[in-house]
Amino acid sequence: RRTDAGAVYRLTCDLLDEKKGKIASFTTGQVNAPCDGWAKAEHTFRNYTRPAAFVRFVEAGKDTCFWGGHYGAKMTGASVKVILSE
């Protein structure tokens, strides 16, 4: 694990209808990722207006030193849970 360079991170999650129109959206915005540990990002959609058919889940990150190569925010353990109502 690198601790000598900062990173920024963003999570965006959208609920989409059957025509892939956006029903609801969540984003963390740009977050400064800690150099010496992990940060948790999570969200629960509630009371959205139309039935959802798809979930779009996008994570992105980059280092703040603009190094060449694969450096930057590390992401792990992503999941999407769907809980159906009865």
Backbone atoms as SQL, in Angstrom:
CREATE TABLE atoms (id INTEGER PRIMARY KEY, chain TEXT, resi INTEGER, resn TEXT, atom TEXT, x REAL, y REAL, z REAL);
INSERT INTO atoms VALUES
  (1, 'A', 1, 'ARG', 'N', 0.843, -1.178, 0.000),
  (2, 'A', 1, 'ARG', 'CA', 0.000, 0.000, 0.000),
  (3, 'A', 1, 'ARG', 'C', 0.886, 1.237, 0.000),
  (4, 'A', 2, 'ARG', 'N', 0.624, 2.151, -0.894),
  (5, 'A', 2, 'ARG', 'CA', 1.395, 3.397, -0.980),
  (6, 'A', 2, 'ARG', 'C', 0.830, 4.424, -0.013),
  (7, 'A', 3, 'THR', 'N', 1.700, 5.137, 0.652),
  (8, 'A', 3, 'THR', 'CA', 1.259, 6.196, 1.563),
  (9, 'A', 3, 'THR', 'C', 1.937, 7.523, 1.242),
  (10, 'A', 4, 'ASP', 'N', 2.614, 7.595, 0.088),
  (11, 'A', 4, 'ASP', 'CA', 3.369, 8.808, -0.236),
  (12, 'A', 4, 'ASP', 'C', 2.675, 9.709, -1.250),
  (13, 'A', 5, 'ALA', 'N', 1.445, 9.395, -1.629),
  (14, 'A', 5, 'ALA', 'CA', 0.738, 10.246, -2.587),
  (15, 'A', 5, 'ALA', 'C', -0.760, 10.184, -2.300),
  (16, 'A', 6, 'GLY', 'N', -1.397, 11.321, -2.384),
  (17, 'A', 6, 'GLY', 'CA', -2.835, 11.380, -2.176),
  (18, 'A', 6, 'GLY', 'C', -3.601, 10.905, -3.403),
  (19, 'A', 7, 'ALA', 'N', -4.892, 10.761, -3.225),
  (20, 'A', 7, 'ALA', 'CA', -5.761, 10.343, -4.327),
  (21, 'A', 7, 'ALA', 'C', -7.148, 10.935, -4.115),
  (22, 'A', 8, 'VAL', 'N', -7.903, 11.032, -5.191),
  (23, 'A', 8, 'VAL', 'CA', -9.300, 11.440, -5.123),
  (24, 'A', 8, 'VAL', 'C', -10.156, 10.308, -5.673),
  (25, 'A', 9, 'TYR', 'N', -11.395, 10.263, -5.216),
  (26, 'A', 9, 'TYR', 'CA', -12.290, 9.153, -5.508),
  (27, 'A', 9, 'TYR', 'C', -13.698, 9.701, -5.719),
  (28, 'A', 10, 'ARG', 'N', -14.469, 9.008, -6.554),
  (29, 'A', 10, 'ARG', 'CA', -15.871, 9.366, -6.759),
  (30, 'A', 10, 'ARG', 'C', -16.667, 8.085, -6.996),
  (31, 'A', 11, 'LEU', 'N', -17.825, 8.003, -6.360),
  (32, 'A', 11, 'LEU', 'CA', -18.775, 6.922, -6.592),
  (33, 'A', 11, 'LEU', 'C', -20.069, 7.549, -7.089),
  (34, 'A', 12, 'THR', 'N', -20.607, 7.009, -8.170),
  (35, 'A', 12, 'THR', 'CA', -21.901, 7.445, -8.685),
  (36, 'A', 12, 'THR', 'C', -22.761, 6.208, -8.902),
  (37, 'A', 13, 'CYS', 'N', -23.999, 6.279, -8.444),
  (38, 'A', 13, 'CYS', 'CA', -24.922, 5.167, -8.609),
  (39, 'A', 13, 'CYS', 'C', -26.275, 5.718, -9.049),
  (40, 'A', 14, 'ASP', 'N', -26.834, 5.154, -10.101),
  (41, 'A', 14, 'ASP', 'CA', -28.120, 5.598, -10.636),
  (42, 'A', 14, 'ASP', 'C', -29.097, 4.429, -10.687),
  (43, 'A', 15, 'LEU', 'N', -30.347, 4.693, -10.356),
  (44, 'A', 15, 'LEU', 'CA', -31.427, 3.747, -10.618),
  (45, 'A', 15, 'LEU', 'C', -32.047, 4.148, -11.946),
  (46, 'A', 16, 'LEU', 'N', -32.232, 3.163, -12.837),
  (47, 'A', 16, 'LEU', 'CA', -32.745, 3.423, -14.183),
  (48, 'A', 16, 'LEU', 'C', -34.020, 2.640, -14.427),
  (49, 'A', 17, 'ASP', 'N', -34.921, 3.218, -15.230),
  (50, 'A', 17, 'ASP', 'CA', -36.139, 2.505, -15.605),
  (51, 'A', 17, 'ASP', 'C', -35.856, 1.574, -16.784),
  (52, 'A', 18, 'GLU', 'N', -36.899, 0.931, -17.312),
  (53, 'A', 18, 'GLU', 'CA', -36.709, -0.048, -18.396),
  (54, 'A', 18, 'GLU', 'C', -36.174, 0.563, -19.680),
  (55, 'A', 19, 'LYS', 'N', -36.322, 1.881, -19.862),
  (56, 'A', 19, 'LYS', 'CA', -35.761, 2.562, -21.037),
  (57, 'A', 19, 'LYS', 'C', -34.432, 3.243, -20.711),
  (58, 'A', 20, 'LYS', 'N', -33.894, 2.906, -19.555),
  (59, 'A', 20, 'LYS', 'CA', -32.630, 3.432, -19.040),
  (60, 'A', 20, 'LYS', 'C', -32.680, 4.929, -18.752),
  (61, 'A', 21, 'GLY', 'N', -33.888, 5.422, -18.469),
  (62, 'A', 21, 'GLY', 'CA', -34.052, 6.791, -17.984),
  (63, 'A', 21, 'GLY', 'C', -33.747, 6.840, -16.491),
  (64, 'A', 22, 'LYS', 'N', -33.138, 7.906, -16.032),
  (65, 'A', 22, 'LYS', 'CA', -32.727, 8.026, -14.641),
  (66, 'A', 22, 'LYS', 'C', -33.927, 8.285, -13.733),
  (67, 'A', 23, 'ILE', 'N', -34.079, 7.436, -12.720),
  (68, 'A', 23, 'ILE', 'CA', -35.126, 7.571, -11.715),
  (69, 'A', 23, 'ILE', 'C', -34.588, 8.314, -10.494),
  (70, 'A', 24, 'ALA', 'N', -33.409, 7.888, -10.046),
  (71, 'A', 24, 'ALA', 'CA', -32.781, 8.471, -8.862),
  (72, 'A', 24, 'ALA', 'C', -31.277, 8.353, -9.022),
  (73, 'A', 25, 'SER', 'N', -30.539, 9.238, -8.342),
  (74, 'A', 25, 'SER', 'CA', -29.089, 9.262, -8.490),
  (75, 'A', 25, 'SER', 'C', -28.426, 9.595, -7.163),
  (76, 'A', 26, 'PHE', 'N', -27.229, 9.066, -6.969),
  (77, 'A', 26, 'PHE', 'CA', -26.412, 9.379, -5.804),
  (78, 'A', 26, 'PHE', 'C', -24.970, 9.518, -6.253),
  (79, 'A', 27, 'THR', 'N', -24.259, 10.501, -5.717),
  (80, 'A', 27, 'THR', 'CA', -22.821, 10.606, -5.932),
  (81, 'A', 27, 'THR', 'C', -22.166, 11.096, -4.652),
  (82, 'A', 28, 'THR', 'N', -20.964, 10.609, -4.416),
  (83, 'A', 28, 'THR', 'CA', -20.195, 11.096, -3.275),
  (84, 'A', 28, 'THR', 'C', -19.601, 12.460, -3.579),
  (85, 'A', 29, 'GLY', 'N', -19.564, 12.825, -4.889),
  (86, 'A', 29, 'GLY', 'CA', -18.776, 13.980, -5.278),
  (87, 'A', 29, 'GLY', 'C', -17.309, 13.582, -5.160),
  (88, 'A', 30, 'GLN', 'N', -16.430, 14.493, -5.391),
  (89, 'A', 30, 'GLN', 'CA', -15.002, 14.179, -5.296),
  (90, 'A', 30, 'GLN', 'C', -14.595, 14.116, -3.831),
  (91, 'A', 31, 'VAL', 'N', -14.042, 12.981, -3.424),
  (92, 'A', 31, 'VAL', 'CA', -13.630, 12.742, -2.039),
  (93, 'A', 31, 'VAL', 'C', -12.119, 12.567, -2.008),
  (94, 'A', 32, 'ASN', 'N', -11.458, 13.194, -1.060),
  (95, 'A', 32, 'ASN', 'CA', -10.030, 12.967, -0.864),
  (96, 'A', 32, 'ASN', 'C', -9.854, 11.637, -0.151),
  (97, 'A', 33, 'ALA', 'N', -9.221, 10.686, -0.817),
  (98, 'A', 33, 'ALA', 'CA', -9.015, 9.358, -0.251),
  (99, 'A', 33, 'ALA', 'C', -7.829, 9.407, 0.714),
  (100, 'A', 34, 'PRO', 'N', -7.951, 8.776, 1.889),
  (101, 'A', 34, 'PRO', 'CA', -6.848, 8.807, 2.850),
  (102, 'A', 34, 'PRO', 'C', -5.654, 7.998, 2.356),
  (103, 'A', 35, 'CYS', 'N', -4.452, 8.481, 2.632),
  (104, 'A', 35, 'CYS', 'CA', -3.233, 7.768, 2.238),
  (105, 'A', 35, 'CYS', 'C', -2.971, 6.558, 3.122),
  (106, 'A', 36, 'ASP', 'N', -3.449, 6.584, 4.337),
  (107, 'A', 36, 'ASP', 'CA', -3.044, 5.586, 5.329),
  (108, 'A', 36, 'ASP', 'C', -4.169, 4.642, 5.742),
  (109, 'A', 37, 'GLY', 'N', -5.211, 4.527, 4.941),
  (110, 'A', 37, 'GLY', 'CA', -6.299, 3.631, 5.321),
  (111, 'A', 37, 'GLY', 'C', -7.387, 3.606, 4.270),
  (112, 'A', 38, 'TRP', 'N', -8.553, 3.182, 4.689),
  (113, 'A', 38, 'TRP', 'CA', -9.690, 3.038, 3.785),
  (114, 'A', 38, 'TRP', 'C', -10.820, 3.961, 4.223),
  (115, 'A', 39, 'ALA', 'N', -11.619, 4.373, 3.273),
  (116, 'A', 39, 'ALA', 'CA', -12.827, 5.141, 3.545),
  (117, 'A', 39, 'ALA', 'C', -14.001, 4.377, 2.942),
  (118, 'A', 40, 'LYS', 'N', -15.113, 4.366, 3.622),
  (119, 'A', 40, 'LYS', 'CA', -16.290, 3.636, 3.153),
  (120, 'A', 40, 'LYS', 'C', -17.280, 4.608, 2.531),
  (121, 'A', 41, 'ALA', 'N', -17.814, 4.229, 1.378),
  (122, 'A', 41, 'ALA', 'CA', -18.862, 5.003, 0.720),
  (123, 'A', 41, 'ALA', 'C', -20.056, 4.077, 0.539),
  (124, 'A', 42, 'GLU', 'N', -21.243, 4.535, 0.968),
  (125, 'A', 42, 'GLU', 'CA', -22.436, 3.709, 0.801),
  (126, 'A', 42, 'GLU', 'C', -23.666, 4.598, 0.700),
  (127, 'A', 43, 'HIS', 'N', -24.725, 4.017, 0.123),
  (128, 'A', 43, 'HIS', 'CA', -25.974, 4.757, -0.021),
  (129, 'A', 43, 'HIS', 'C', -27.124, 3.768, -0.152),
  (130, 'A', 44, 'THR', 'N', -28.271, 4.127, 0.374),
  (131, 'A', 44, 'THR', 'CA', -29.491, 3.341, 0.220),
  (132, 'A', 44, 'THR', 'C', -30.543, 4.219, -0.454),
  (133, 'A', 45, 'PHE', 'N', -31.062, 3.752, -1.586),
  (134, 'A', 45, 'PHE', 'CA', -32.152, 4.461, -2.245),
  (135, 'A', 45, 'PHE', 'C', -33.455, 4.087, -1.551),
  (136, 'A', 46, 'ARG', 'N', -34.264, 5.089, -1.231),
  (137, 'A', 46, 'ARG', 'CA', -35.561, 4.858, -0.596),
  (138, 'A', 46, 'ARG', 'C', -36.596, 5.782, -1.244),
  (139, 'A', 47, 'ASN', 'N', -37.822, 5.307, -1.306),
  (140, 'A', 47, 'ASN', 'CA', -38.955, 6.131, -1.750),
  (141, 'A', 47, 'ASN', 'C', -38.762, 6.759, -3.129),
  (142, 'A', 48, 'TYR', 'N', -38.172, 6.025, -4.060),
  (143, 'A', 48, 'TYR', 'CA', -38.058, 6.547, -5.420),
  (144, 'A', 48, 'TYR', 'C', -39.395, 6.377, -6.128),
  (145, 'A', 49, 'THR', 'N', -39.619, 7.148, -7.172),
  (146, 'A', 49, 'THR', 'CA', -40.966, 7.348, -7.717),
  (147, 'A', 49, 'THR', 'C', -41.455, 6.292, -8.706),
  (148, 'A', 50, 'ARG', 'N', -40.555, 5.605, -9.410),
  (149, 'A', 50, 'ARG', 'CA', -40.970, 4.627, -10.430),
  (150, 'A', 50, 'ARG', 'C', -40.216, 3.319, -10.204),
  (151, 'A', 51, 'PRO', 'N', -40.735, 2.207, -10.755),
  (152, 'A', 51, 'PRO', 'CA', -40.008, 0.940, -10.633),
  (153, 'A', 51, 'PRO', 'C', -38.647, 1.003, -11.322),
  (154, 'A', 52, 'ALA', 'N', -37.646, 0.449, -10.675),
  (155, 'A', 52, 'ALA', 'CA', -36.290, 0.421, -11.242),
  (156, 'A', 52, 'ALA', 'C', -36.059, -0.904, -11.961),
  (157, 'A', 53, 'ALA', 'N', -35.387, -0.849, -13.115),
  (158, 'A', 53, 'ALA', 'CA', -35.059, -2.047, -13.888),
  (159, 'A', 53, 'ALA', 'C', -33.552, -2.291, -13.934),
  (160, 'A', 54, 'PHE', 'N', -32.753, -1.216, -13.806),
  (161, 'A', 54, 'PHE', 'CA', -31.297, -1.313, -13.902),
  (162, 'A', 54, 'PHE', 'C', -30.646, -0.462, -12.821),
  (163, 'A', 55, 'VAL', 'N', -29.403, -0.846, -12.468),
  (164, 'A', 55, 'VAL', 'CA', -28.559, -0.052, -11.581),
  (165, 'A', 55, 'VAL', 'C', -27.266, 0.243, -12.331),
  (166, 'A', 56, 'ARG', 'N', -26.903, 1.514, -12.416),
  (167, 'A', 56, 'ARG', 'CA', -25.607, 1.898, -12.999),
  (168, 'A', 56, 'ARG', 'C', -24.705, 2.284, -11.834),
  (169, 'A', 57, 'PHE', 'N', -23.551, 1.595, -11.718),
  (170, 'A', 57, 'PHE', 'CA', -22.628, 1.766, -10.603),
  (171, 'A', 57, 'PHE', 'C', -21.264, 2.113, -11.184),
  (172, 'A', 58, 'VAL', 'N', -20.754, 3.295, -10.879),
  (173, 'A', 58, 'VAL', 'CA', -19.484, 3.745, -11.460),
  (174, 'A', 58, 'VAL', 'C', -18.565, 4.249, -10.346),
  (175, 'A', 59, 'GLU', 'N', -17.358, 3.690, -10.292),
  (176, 'A', 59, 'GLU', 'CA', -16.317, 4.163, -9.383),
  (177, 'A', 59, 'GLU', 'C', -15.183, 4.739, -10.217),
  (178, 'A', 60, 'ALA', 'N', -14.560, 5.796, -9.714),
  (179, 'A', 60, 'ALA', 'CA', -13.418, 6.378, -10.418),
  (180, 'A', 60, 'ALA', 'C', -12.469, 6.975, -9.393),
  (181, 'A', 61, 'GLY', 'N', -11.189, 6.969, -9.720),
  (182, 'A', 61, 'GLY', 'CA', -10.202, 7.560, -8.824),
  (183, 'A', 61, 'GLY', 'C', -8.926, 7.884, -9.573),
  (184, 'A', 62, 'LYS', 'N', -8.134, 8.792, -9.005),
  (185, 'A', 62, 'LYS', 'CA', -6.833, 9.114, -9.593),
  (186, 'A', 62, 'LYS', 'C', -5.931, 9.672, -8.508),
  (187, 'A', 63, 'ASP', 'N', -4.614, 9.587, -8.749),
  (188, 'A', 63, 'ASP', 'CA', -3.691, 10.152, -7.780),
  (189, 'A', 63, 'ASP', 'C', -3.638, 11.663, -7.953),
  (190, 'A', 64, 'THR', 'N', -3.203, 12.347, -6.914),
  (191, 'A', 64, 'THR', 'CA', -3.144, 13.806, -6.961),
  (192, 'A', 64, 'THR', 'C', -1.767, 14.315, -7.354),
  (193, 'A', 65, 'CYS', 'N', -0.830, 13.404, -7.648),
  (194, 'A', 65, 'CYS', 'CA', 0.519, 13.791, -8.081),
  (195, 'A', 65, 'CYS', 'C', 0.677, 13.682, -9.593),
  (196, 'A', 66, 'PHE', 'N', -0.353, 13.176, -10.267),
  (197, 'A', 66, 'PHE', 'CA', -0.358, 13.020, -11.722),
  (198, 'A', 66, 'PHE', 'C', 0.796, 12.153, -12.215),
  (199, 'A', 67, 'TRP', 'N', 1.053, 11.060, -11.493),
  (200, 'A', 67, 'TRP', 'CA', 2.082, 10.121, -11.895),
  (201, 'A', 67, 'TRP', 'C', 1.602, 9.338, -13.110),
  (202, 'A', 68, 'GLY', 'N', 2.531, 8.920, -13.962),
  (203, 'A', 68, 'GLY', 'CA', 2.197, 8.037, -15.068),
  (204, 'A', 68, 'GLY', 'C', 2.014, 6.623, -14.546),
  (205, 'A', 69, 'GLY', 'N', 1.119, 5.874, -15.136),
  (206, 'A', 69, 'GLY', 'CA', 0.906, 4.494, -14.707),
  (207, 'A', 69, 'GLY', 'C', -0.366, 4.336, -13.913),
  (208, 'A', 70, 'HIS', 'N', -0.466, 3.192, -13.239),
  (209, 'A', 70, 'HIS', 'CA', -1.679, 2.844, -12.497),
  (210, 'A', 70, 'HIS', 'C', -1.511, 3.160, -11.015),
  (211, 'A', 71, 'TYR', 'N', -1.657, 4.407, -10.682),
  (212, 'A', 71, 'TYR', 'CA', -1.602, 4.857, -9.295),
  (213, 'A', 71, 'TYR', 'C', -2.919, 5.531, -8.969),
  (214, 'A', 72, 'GLY', 'N', -3.139, 5.793, -7.705),
  (215, 'A', 72, 'GLY', 'CA', -4.351, 6.515, -7.338),
  (216, 'A', 72, 'GLY', 'C', -5.196, 5.779, -6.341),
  (217, 'A', 73, 'ALA', 'N', -6.457, 6.155, -6.282),
  (218, 'A', 73, 'ALA', 'CA', -7.376, 5.571, -5.308),
  (219, 'A', 73, 'ALA', 'C', -7.530, 4.073, -5.565),
  (220, 'A', 74, 'LYS', 'N', -7.483, 3.306, -4.500),
  (221, 'A', 74, 'LYS', 'CA', -7.705, 1.862, -4.580),
  (222, 'A', 74, 'LYS', 'C', -9.134, 1.590, -4.152),
  (223, 'A', 75, 'MET', 'N', -9.842, 0.771, -4.927),
  (224, 'A', 75, 'MET', 'CA', -11.226, 0.445, -4.630),
  (225, 'A', 75, 'MET', 'C', -11.360, -1.062, -4.495),
  (226, 'A', 76, 'THR', 'N', -12.093, -1.516, -3.497),
  (227, 'A', 76, 'THR', 'CA', -12.261, -2.947, -3.297),
  (228, 'A', 76, 'THR', 'C', -13.584, -3.229, -2.601),
  (229, 'A', 77, 'GLY', 'N', -14.100, -4.408, -2.811),
  (230, 'A', 77, 'GLY', 'CA', -15.285, -4.854, -2.087),
  (231, 'A', 77, 'GLY', 'C', -16.588, -4.199, -2.517),
  (232, 'A', 78, 'ALA', 'N', -16.647, -3.700, -3.739),
  (233, 'A', 78, 'ALA', 'CA', -17.880, -3.050, -4.205),
  (234, 'A', 78, 'ALA', 'C', -19.012, -4.067, -4.299),
  (235, 'A', 79, 'SER', 'N', -20.210, -3.624, -3.933),
  (236, 'A', 79, 'SER', 'CA', -21.376, -4.498, -4.070),
  (237, 'A', 79, 'SER', 'C', -22.634, -3.659, -4.234),
  (238, 'A', 80, 'VAL', 'N', -23.616, -4.268, -4.861),
  (239, 'A', 80, 'VAL', 'CA', -24.957, -3.684, -4.986),
  (240, 'A', 80, 'VAL', 'C', -25.914, -4.715, -4.431),
  (241, 'A', 81, 'LYS', 'N', -26.719, -4.322, -3.454),
  (242, 'A', 81, 'LYS', 'CA', -27.701, -5.227, -2.864),
  (243, 'A', 81, 'LYS', 'C', -29.090, -4.758, -3.266),
  (244, 'A', 82, 'VAL', 'N', -29.908, -5.694, -3.716),
  (245, 'A', 82, 'VAL', 'CA', -31.294, -5.405, -4.070),
  (246, 'A', 82, 'VAL', 'C', -32.185, -6.135, -3.080),
  (247, 'A', 83, 'ILE', 'N', -32.997, -5.372, -2.367),
  (248, 'A', 83, 'ILE', 'CA', -33.922, -5.951, -1.395),
  (249, 'A', 83, 'ILE', 'C', -35.331, -5.720, -1.923),
  (250, 'A', 84, 'LEU', 'N', -36.005, -6.793, -2.279),
  (251, 'A', 84, 'LEU', 'CA', -37.338, -6.695, -2.867),
  (252, 'A', 84, 'LEU', 'C', -38.377, -6.584, -1.761),
  (253, 'A', 85, 'SER', 'N', -39.344, -5.705, -1.961),
  (254, 'A', 85, 'SER', 'CA', -40.428, -5.588, -0.990),
  (255, 'A', 85, 'SER', 'C', -41.463, -6.679, -1.267),
  (256, 'A', 86, 'GLU', 'N', -42.195, -7.029, -0.248),
  (257, 'A', 86, 'GLU', 'CA', -43.198, -8.092, -0.400),
  (258, 'A', 86, 'GLU', 'C', -44.544, -7.524, -0.747);
